[in-house]
Amino acid sequence: MNVNDSIALVTGANRGLGARLVSQLLDAGASKVYATARDPRAITPAVSADPRVSILTLDVTDQSSVDAAAKVATDVTLLVNNAGVLGFGGALDGDLDLFQRDMLTNQIGLLRVSQAFVPILTENAPGAIVNVLTLIALAPVVGMAGYCASKAAAHSITQSLRAELRGTGIEVVGAYPGGIDTDMLAGVDAVKAPPRVVAERIVAGIATGQTVIWPDDASAGAGSVYLTDPLRLEGMLAG
């Protein structure tokens, strides 16, 4: 995927990794980036100040919001599904309503946006869908059972999209970061990569044609374990 001169849309662009992805795509030569969020007023001036940024309302859990965004952003060639939520809790004691919220956002929301924009990407091909997943989509950590399950489902959807879009000119890319130093993991005692580094490596991976991107040192190391011994990674992340 040629990031230079691309027209990108980033979901969840109001903070953290999403905001960094917008900036990095612009640095890599994107001619336009739709920075989207449920509440566009939350998008920081640092993101919105660039004249190549178009602010757009998009709630991935609301079909009418997604459809409205797709009617505006008809020139998109690069879709970055980044929006996500995280609810804490174990498989045996977690709040099922919270787990359902995670699934509706992280998996169904990703699929809802992808379905809406595939016709646009097909019309503007070549293009790409980039799904920001997580290392713990591949093996869960204690205390995040619902979130991990929602991201594992998003990982599976990514594989299904890749199979169904093969030969259409639309690449489907999965990015699997480890912990990122953002508000989502505030208070979690773990190794966390700077969002700037993760965004740089995701965009670099897109530009070099990687199908699977390990965008930080922790995920790169754990990813190599997963590729050779998935059960070993499961044991490592379970502590």
Sequence and secondary structure as in RCSB ss.txt:
>XXXX:A:sequence
MNVNDSIALVTGANRGLGARLVSQLLDAGASKVYATARDPRAITPAVSADPRVSILTLDVTDQSSVDAAAKVATD
VTLLVNNAGVLGFGGALDGDLDLFQRDMLTNQIGLLRVSQAFVPILTENAPGAIVNVLTLIALAPVVGMAGYCAS
KAAAHSITQSLRAELRGTGIEVVGAYPGGIDTDMLAGVDAVKAPPRVVAERIVAGIATGQTVIWPDDASAGAGSV
YLTDPLRLEGMLAG
>XXXX:A:secstr
   TT EEEESSTTSHHHHHHHHHHHHTT SEEEEEESSGGGS HHHHTSTTEEEEE  TT HHHHHHHHHH TT
 SEEEE       B TTTS HHHHHHHHIIIIIIHHHHHHHHHHHHHHT SEEEEEE  GGGTS  TTBHHHHHH
HHHHHHHHHHHHHHTTTTTEEEEEE    BSSGGGTT  S  B HHHHHHHHHHHHHTT SEE  SHHHHHHHHH
HHH HHHHHHHHT 
